[in-house]
């Protein structure tokens, strides 16, 4: 697989993380442009690589198709890369233009003159934009798989001949596309690193106290007599558990981890529901009346809080493993 395809896959995989994906999904037109860019980048690369693997072509009509096709594939790939940059940086000013890349202007001019708009370039009679008018055509007998000669006629009757090497254009285009894709990847990784560095001193696991098991022991101890002193003490510890869960929710929100593409909201809701039901049970309100059912709710809530704690530990490890010691990792083995 080519480096272009490798870079495309690496960028695509990188943005699949829910924290990175969610902001992209909020802007639907940009998201659609980005999805189209990923597909078209791959499509055009397949076309270019197929051209490179083709044997020599002798038929004149087939040569026209090959030359038209490869030049158009290069042109469309450049447009695709431009769209990808703009999709990732929709508010950047000035707007990114593929023509700003050194190789792009040459390739686009050859494409336009040979197979894009060959019949007229400029207008010698124009009042607003006076200039030299040119017309171009591919010299038919010069055509072969690897290139052709482009003939240009000027208004003064003179002509120029330009030898075009298609493998050379492909090499220049590939170098440019790879450079732009690496730049996209580096910027995405740098932005994500900055995000992680903001929380390098904050451990989500610290939200969960070592006394959680004790809290649930007290919650379970008061279930059979919710109105007694044991019940009041149980309700007190239930409130402490609720505060732990809410603290975890708030911390995830600050990190941008709560979004429609992640599972955190589901797991939080899964534990918040039984906690609310148990609070109402101890208050003598709500639909939960049977101590046996309340006990089931308490065990369920305990298991789900433990699951949240494991998630917190895993998320801490994810943040740490992407930070080198120079970037502030607190993990000496990183």
C-alpha positions as CSV (number, residue, x, y, z in Angstrom):
1,X,0.0,0.0,0.0
2,X,1.3,3.4,-0.9
3,X,2.3,6.1,1.7
4,X,-0.7,8.2,0.5
5,X,-3.1,5.4,1.5
6,X,-1.2,4.8,4.8
7,X,-1.4,8.4,5.8
8,X,-5.1,8.5,4.8
9,X,-5.8,5.5,7.0
10,X,-3.8,7.0,9.9
11,X,-5.7,10.2,9.8
12,X,-9.0,8.4,9.5
13,X,-8.3,6.1,12.4
14,X,-7.0,9.1,14.6
15,X,-10.3,11.0,14.3
16,X,-12.4,8.0,15.1
17,X,-11.8,8.6,18.8
18,X,-15.1,9.9,20.2
19,X,-13.5,13.0,21.7
20,X,-12.0,14.0,18.3
21,X,-14.9,12.8,16.2
22,X,-17.8,14.6,18.0
23,X,-16.7,18.2,17.1
24,X,-16.4,17.2,13.4
25,X,-19.9,15.7,13.4
26,X,-21.4,18.9,14.7
27,X,-20.7,20.7,11.4
28,X,-22.6,18.5,8.9
29,X,-21.5,20.3,5.6
30,X,-17.9,20.1,6.7
31,X,-18.3,16.5,7.8
32,X,-19.8,15.5,4.5
33,X,-16.9,17.2,2.7
34,X,-14.4,15.4,4.9
35,X,-16.0,11.9,4.3
36,X,-16.1,12.6,0.5
37,X,-12.4,13.7,0.7
38,X,-11.4,10.5,2.4
39,X,-13.1,8.4,-0.2
40,X,-12.0,10.4,-3.2
41,X,-8.4,10.5,-2.0
42,X,-8.4,6.7,-2.0
43,X,-10.2,6.5,-5.3
44,X,-7.8,8.7,-7.1
45,X,-4.8,7.0,-5.6
46,X,-6.1,3.7,-6.9
47,X,-6.4,5.2,-10.3
48,X,-2.9,6.6,-10.2
49,X,-1.4,3.3,-9.0
50,X,-3.3,1.4,-11.7
51,X,-1.9,3.7,-14.3
52,X,1.6,3.0,-13.0
53,X,1.1,-0.7,-13.2
54,X,-0.3,-0.7,-16.7
55,X,1.7,-2.0,-19.6
56,X,2.6,0.1,-22.6
57,X,-0.4,1.3,-24.6
58,X,-0.3,1.3,-28.5
59,X,-3.9,2.2,-29.5
60,X,-4.3,5.9,-30.1
61,X,-7.8,6.0,-28.6
62,X,-6.7,4.2,-25.5
63,X,-3.7,6.6,-25.2
64,X,-6.1,9.5,-25.1
65,X,-8.2,7.8,-22.4
66,X,-5.1,7.0,-20.4
67,X,-3.6,10.5,-20.7
68,X,-7.0,12.2,-20.0
69,X,-7.6,9.9,-17.1
70,X,-4.3,10.2,-15.3
71,X,-4.2,14.0,-15.6
72,X,-7.7,14.3,-14.3
73,X,-6.9,11.9,-11.4
74,X,-4.0,14.1,-10.4
75,X,-6.1,17.2,-10.6
76,X,-9.0,15.7,-8.6
77,X,-6.7,14.4,-6.0
78,X,-5.3,17.9,-5.5
79,X,-8.8,19.3,-5.1
80,X,-9.5,16.5,-2.6
81,X,-6.5,17.4,-0.4
82,X,-7.6,21.0,-0.5
83,X,-11.1,20.1,0.7
84,X,-9.6,17.9,3.5
85,X,-7.5,20.7,4.8
86,X,-10.4,23.1,4.8
87,X,-12.7,20.5,6.5
88,X,-10.2,20.2,9.4
89,X,-9.7,24.0,9.5
90,X,-13.0,25.5,8.5
91,X,-12.4,28.9,10.0
92,X,-8.7,29.3,9.0
93,X,-7.9,32.6,7.3
94,X,-6.8,33.0,4.6
95,X,-8.4,29.9,3.3
96,X,-6.1,27.1,2.2
97,X,-5.5,26.8,-1.5
98,X,-3.8,23.8,-3.1
99,X,-2.1,26.2,-5.5
100,X,0.0,27.4,-2.6
101,X,1.9,24.1,-2.7
102,X,5.0,24.5,-5.0
103,X,4.2,21.5,-7.2
104,X,0.5,22.1,-7.7
105,X,0.7,25.1,-10.1
106,X,2.8,23.2,-12.7
107,X,0.6,20.1,-12.6
108,X,-2.7,22.0,-12.8
109,X,-1.5,24.2,-15.7
110,X,-0.5,21.1,-17.7
111,X,-3.8,19.4,-17.0
112,X,-5.8,22.5,-17.9
113,X,-3.8,23.1,-21.1
114,X,-3.7,19.5,-22.3
115,X,-7.2,18.1,-21.3
116,X,-9.0,20.7,-19.2
117,X,-9.5,23.9,-21.3
118,X,-7.0,23.5,-24.2
119,X,-8.8,25.6,-26.8
120,X,-8.3,29.1,-25.3
121,X,-6.3,30.5,-22.4
122,X,-6.5,34.2,-21.8
123,X,-8.1,36.7,-24.2
124,X,-6.0,39.1,-26.2
125,X,-9.1,41.4,-26.8
126,X,-10.2,41.6,-23.1
127,X,-10.5,45.1,-21.8
128,X,-10.7,44.1,-18.1
129,X,-7.9,41.6,-18.2
130,X,-5.9,42.1,-21.3
131,X,-3.2,39.5,-22.0
132,X,-1.8,37.0,-24.3
133,X,-4.2,34.5,-25.7
134,X,-3.0,30.9,-26.1
135,X,-4.4,27.7,-27.5
136,X,-3.0,24.3,-26.8
137,X,-3.2,20.8,-28.2
138,X,-1.6,17.4,-27.6
139,X,0.6,16.3,-30.5
140,X,-1.0,13.1,-31.4
141,X,2.1,11.2,-32.8
142,X,4.1,12.1,-29.6
143,X,1.7,10.3,-27.3
144,X,2.9,7.2,-25.3
145,X,2.0,5.9,-21.9
146,X,4.8,7.9,-20.2
147,X,4.0,11.3,-21.7
148,X,3.3,13.5,-24.7
149,X,4.3,16.8,-26.3
150,X,2.0,19.8,-25.7
151,X,1.9,22.4,-28.5
152,X,1.0,26.0,-27.7
153,X,0.1,28.6,-30.3
154,X,0.2,32.3,-29.5
155,X,-1.6,35.2,-31.1
156,X,1.5,36.5,-32.8
157,X,1.8,33.2,-34.8
158,X,4.6,31.7,-32.7
159,X,4.5,28.2,-31.2
160,X,6.2,26.4,-28.3
161,X,6.5,22.7,-27.6
162,X,6.5,21.3,-24.1
163,X,7.5,17.7,-23.4
164,X,5.4,16.3,-20.5
165,X,6.6,13.4,-18.4
166,X,3.7,11.8,-16.7
167,X,5.8,9.7,-14.2
168,X,7.5,13.0,-13.2
169,X,4.1,14.7,-12.6
170,X,3.0,11.7,-10.5
171,X,6.2,11.8,-8.4
172,X,5.8,15.5,-7.8
173,X,2.1,15.2,-7.0
174,X,2.7,12.2,-4.6
175,X,5.4,14.1,-2.8
176,X,3.1,17.1,-2.4
177,X,0.0,15.0,-1.3
178,X,2.1,13.1,1.3
179,X,3.5,16.3,2.6
180,X,0.1,17.9,3.1
181,X,-1.3,14.7,4.7
182,X,1.6,14.6,7.1
183,X,1.0,18.2,8.0
184,X,-2.7,17.5,8.7
185,X,-1.8,14.5,10.8
186,X,0.9,16.5,12.8
187,X,-1.6,19.3,13.4
188,X,-4.3,16.9,14.7
189,X,-1.9,15.1,16.9
190,X,-0.4,18.4,18.3
191,X,-3.9,19.7,19.1
192,X,-4.8,16.5,20.8
193,X,-1.6,16.6,22.8
194,X,-2.3,20.1,24.0
195,X,-5.7,18.9,25.1
196,X,-4.2,16.1,27.1
197,X,-1.6,18.3,28.7
198,X,-4.3,20.4,30.2
199,X,-5.3,17.5,32.4
200,X,-1.9,15.9,33.0
201,X,-2.1,16.6,36.8
202,X,-5.7,15.5,37.1
203,X,-6.4,11.8,37.8
204,X,-9.9,10.7,37.1
205,X,-9.3,7.7,39.3
206,X,-8.9,10.0,42.3
207,X,-12.5,10.9,42.1
208,X,-13.3,7.4,43.4
209,X,-12.4,7.1,47.1
210,X,-11.0,4.0,48.6
211,X,-13.9,4.0,50.9
212,X,-16.5,3.1,48.2
213,X,-16.9,-0.4,49.4
214,X,-17.6,1.0,52.9
215,X,-20.2,3.3,51.5
216,X,-22.1,0.4,49.9
217,X,-21.8,-1.7,53.0
218,X,-23.7,1.1,54.9
219,X,-26.2,1.5,52.0
220,X,-27.0,-2.2,52.1
221,X,-27.1,-2.3,55.9
222,X,-29.9,0.2,56.0
223,X,-32.2,-1.3,53.3
224,X,-34.4,-3.4,55.6
225,X,-35.3,-0.4,57.8
226,X,-35.0,2.8,55.6
227,X,-36.7,5.0,58.3
228,X,-34.4,4.0,61.1
229,X,-31.1,5.5,62.1
230,X,-29.4,2.8,59.9
231,X,-31.5,4.0,57.0
232,X,-30.6,7.6,57.5
233,X,-26.9,6.6,57.7
234,X,-27.3,4.6,54.5
235,X,-28.9,7.5,52.7
236,X,-26.0,9.7,53.8
237,X,-23.5,7.3,52.2
238,X,-25.8,7.0,49.1
239,X,-25.5,10.7,48.7
240,X,-21.7,10.4,48.9
241,X,-21.8,7.8,46.0
242,X,-24.1,10.1,44.0
243,X,-21.5,12.9,44.4
244,X,-18.7,10.6,43.2
245,X,-20.7,9.8,40.0
246,X,-21.6,13.4,39.5
247,X,-17.9,14.3,40.0
248,X,-16.9,11.8,37.3
249,X,-19.6,13.2,35.0
250,X,-18.3,16.7,35.4
251,X,-14.7,15.7,34.8
252,X,-15.6,13.9,31.6
253,X,-17.5,17.0,30.5
254,X,-14.5,19.2,31.1
255,X,-12.4,16.9,28.9
256,X,-14.9,16.8,26.1
257,X,-15.4,13.0,26.6
258,X,-19.2,13.3,27.0
259,X,-20.6,13.3,23.5
260,X,-23.0,11.3,21.3
261,X,-20.2,9.2,19.9
262,X,-18.9,7.9,23.2
263,X,-20.4,5.4,25.6
264,X,-19.8,7.3,28.8
265,X,-23.3,8.9,28.8
266,X,-24.9,5.5,28.6
267,X,-22.8,4.1,31.5
268,X,-23.4,7.2,33.6
269,X,-27.2,7.0,33.1
270,X,-27.1,3.3,33.9
271,X,-25.8,4.0,37.4
272,X,-27.6,7.3,38.0
273,X,-31.0,5.7,37.6
274,X,-30.7,3.1,40.5
275,X,-29.1,5.8,42.7
276,X,-32.1,8.1,42.3
277,X,-34.5,5.2,42.9
278,X,-32.6,4.3,46.1
279,X,-32.7,7.9,47.3
280,X,-36.4,7.9,46.8
281,X,-36.7,4.6,48.6
282,X,-34.9,5.9,51.7
283,X,-37.0,9.1,51.5
284,X,-40.2,7.0,51.5
285,X,-41.2,8.2,48.0
286,X,-41.1,6.7,44.6
287,X,-42.1,3.3,43.3
288,X,-39.4,1.2,45.0
289,X,-41.0,-0.3,48.2
290,X,-39.8,-3.8,48.6
291,X,-36.5,-4.1,50.5
292,X,-35.6,-7.1,48.3
293,X,-35.9,-5.0,45.1
294,X,-34.0,-2.2,46.8
295,X,-31.1,-4.6,47.6
296,X,-30.9,-5.6,44.0
297,X,-30.7,-2.0,43.0
298,X,-27.9,-1.4,45.5
299,X,-25.9,-4.3,44.2
300,X,-26.4,-3.2,40.6
301,X,-25.4,0.3,41.5
302,X,-22.2,-0.9,43.2
303,X,-21.2,-3.0,40.2
304,X,-21.8,-0.1,37.8
305,X,-19.8,2.4,40.0
306,X,-16.9,-0.1,40.0
307,X,-17.2,-0.2,36.2
308,X,-17.0,3.6,36.1
309,X,-13.9,3.5,38.3
310,X,-12.2,1.1,35.8
311,X,-13.1,3.4,33.0
312,X,-11.5,6.3,34.9
313,X,-8.3,4.2,35.3
314,X,-8.2,3.3,31.6
315,X,-8.8,6.9,30.6
316,X,-6.0,8.1,32.9
317,X,-3.7,5.5,31.2
318,X,-4.7,6.7,27.8
319,X,-3.8,10.3,28.6
320,X,-0.5,9.3,30.2
321,X,0.7,7.0,27.4
322,X,0.5,9.8,24.8
323,X,2.6,12.2,26.9
324,X,6.4,11.8,26.8
325,X,8.4,12.7,30.0
326,X,9.3,16.0,28.4
327,X,5.6,16.8,27.9
328,X,4.8,16.3,31.5
329,X,3.9,12.7,31.9
330,X,3.7,11.6,35.6
331,X,4.4,8.0,34.6
332,X,8.2,7.4,35.0
333,X,8.0,4.4,32.7
334,X,6.4,6.3,29.9
